[in-house]
Amino acid sequence: MDVTFTKGPGRSYSVAVRREHGPALAPRGGPGHHPYLPHDLVHFVVEAEAGLRGGVYGRLAAGELGFFWPANPAERAGARRREKARRPTPRASADMGRSEELAGACLMLWELRRGQRTSLPPWLAGWTPDPLAERIAARLDTYADRWHALPDGGSLTLDWTCGPAGWARATRAGRPGRRSGGRRR
């Protein structure tokens, strides 16, 4: 599964998913407006690095809709009904919670290390980052400047393999189907 993050005007961005299972998905706008790390990109890195197959991207790869809509309007009503009837497993629910926890903490750790904040918030007081949090913060660092440097319409495409074996391919500005560079390991 490929996930393409495309930079919009200001701090906006969109996310497009090309996958092998489930209906084709329409792109959607992303939440949050961080100048260096889109919220959904942070979740992608967290879930891949932590191996969270029940998080947003693992569920999308398995054919679920998540926060997306089918690209074909005729498929939307039936797909949403099926999605609502599906209950996440306890493992998937735990993975989703872990993704949220790690995304918030690791983004703040990254900001602290990059000098974008002077301290961690009280809810992280006394937290000592473990090796996983360190890997996530380092991986965020690899994408932050690349994202920030993209012009409006520029894209970053990531290959979902639920682990560090498959990583980003930068795409040319405004041409998400044309890739430059190879897989990063």
Beta strands, then each sheet from edge to edge (+ up, - down):
strand 1: 2-7
strand 2: 13-18
strand 3: 28-29
strand 4: 155-159
strand 5: 169-172
strand 6: 175-179
sheet 1: 3+ 2- 1+ 4- 5+ 6-
end
